[in-house]
Amino acid sequence: MGVTAHRGAAATAAAAGPPAAGEPLLGIGAAAERAGVSERALRYYQQLGLLVPACTPGGLRRYSEEDLARVARIRELQTLLGLNLDEIAVVLRNEDRIAQIRLSYRDERTSDEERWRLTRECLSLQEDLRATVEAKRIALDGFLADLDARIQRGRDLLASQPRPVTGQQDDEEPASPGGDR
């Protein structure tokens, strides 16, 4: 994925509109501190289209509570699921579209046929999101299986060798090679 997906995420985020009138907006320093990220990270998220803060006529970025919640979601997807920023752009774009679908679905002017189409689109987006998470889970399962195999080989090696006589007591484990205890 690349620039096209990022533009899509930016367009979707921009479609949410400007912050509500009277909503307090934060400068980049205060927003970065509140969000627990660097100013550089906020600029980078904006560059990728993951975040679209309001701007003053002079071009200064101003961040709303919604922007801070979006940064928290980005960080959650990075830390909890281990998604990279390209994958996060897809997830956010899908989540934004699902939110738009909900609004359209609830609109009394929406026909039954359109509600069916919206439900079908929502289901497809949910399936795409699940596939993204499933791919990460499979990768993690493979990584864990590899670690388990390495651990077992280490245990087998220890079991096949006589324990050297040292000055340590029997219940003490020697420091493992290549790592901390």
N, C-alpha and C positions, 0 to 999 in steps of 0.2 A: 504494500500500500504506500501511498506517498502523498504528494501535494493535493491531489484531488480529494482524498478523504479528509484531509485537514481543512480544505476550503469548505467541504460539506459540513463539518463540525462547526466551523466559524459561522456559516450561514444559519445553521440551526440555532446556535447560541444567540446570534444577533436577532433572530426572529422573536426571541423572548421579550425583546423591547428594552427600553431604558428602565432604570430603577424607578420605583414608585416615587411620586412627588413627596418631598419632605423626608425621604429616607436618608439617614446619615451615610455619607460616603467617606471612605478612608483613602488616604494617600498610599502610595506603594509601600513605604516603610512600615506604616502602622498595619497595613493589610498583611504584609509578609510576616510581621511579628505575631499577629493574631492567628494567622494560618499555620505558623510553625515552619515556614519555608523561607528561602532567600528571595530577595528582590529579583535576582537573576532568574530564579525558577518561575516567578510570576510573569516576567517578560517572555520567557521561553514558552510557557503555556499559551500566552497570547499569540506569540509568533506561530505556533502550531495550530492555532484556532481552537484550542481546548477551552479557552477563557476569553471572553470579550467584555472587558471592563468599560465603564463609561469614560469619556475623555472630556476634559475642559476645552474651551475654545483655544487655549494655549497649548493643547496637546498633552496635558498631564493626565495620567491614569487615575481613575477613582473607582474604588471597589465597594460593592454592596455586600450585604449579608448573603445574598444569593451567590455572588461570586466566591465568597469565602466557603460556602457550603459546597460549591463545585470543586474548589481546591481540595477540600477534605475528601470528596469522592474520588478525585484523581489519586490522592495519596493512599486511600483505602484500596483502590484497585491495584496500585503498585505494590503495597506491602502485603495485603491479604492474599491476592491472587497471583502476584508476581507478573502482572501484565506490563508490557512495554508501552511507550507512549502512542505508537501506531495502533496497538490493540485497544488502548484506552480511548483513542479518538473514535473508533468504531463503536465501542460500548456506549460512550456518551451520545454519539449521534443517534444510535438506536433508542437509548433511553429518552432523549429529547423528542424523537418522533413518537414514541409510545405516549408521552405526555400530551402531545398534540392530538393524537388519535383519541385519547380519553375525552379531551375537550370537545372534539367534533362529535363523538359518539353521544355525549350527554346533551348536545344542542338539540332543542326540540324541533328544529327545522330539518334535521337529518332524517332521511328516509330509511325505511327498513332495509332496502337494498344497499344503501350506502353504509349502514351499520354492519351489515354482513361483510362487505368489502373491508371495512375498517378492522373488524374482528379478525378476519383472515390475515390482513397485513400485520396486525399486532402479534398474532400467533407466529407468523414467519419471523418477525424480529426477535421474539422470545426464543424461538428455536435457534436462531443464529447466535444469540448471547449464550445459550446453553452449550452450543458447539464450541465456542471460544473457551468457556470454563472447562469443558470436558477435555479439550486438547491440553490445557495446562495440567489437569489432573493426571492424564495419561503420561505426560512428561515427568511429573513428580513421582508417579508410581514407578516409572522406569529408573529414575534416579535412586529411589529408595531400594529397588530390587538390586541395583548395582552395589549400593552401599552394603546391603545385607549379604551379598555374595562376598564382598571384600572382608567384611567382619567374620563371616564363617571361615574363609580361608585363613585368616589370622588365628582364629580359635583352633582350627585343625592343625595349624603349624605348631602352636603352643602345646597342644595335646600330644603331638607326635615327638616332641623333644623332652628330654629329662629336664626338670627344673634345676637351674644352677644353684649351687650353695652360695649364699651371700650372707651378709650380716643382718639382713632384714628378718623380721618375724614372719611366720607363715601367713598371717592374714594381711600383710602389706603387699600391695601390687607394685611392681616396678613401673617407673614412668614408661608410657608407651613410646615406641619409636616414632619419630615424626610428628609428635603432638603432645598436648598437655594431658595430664591425668584426668 
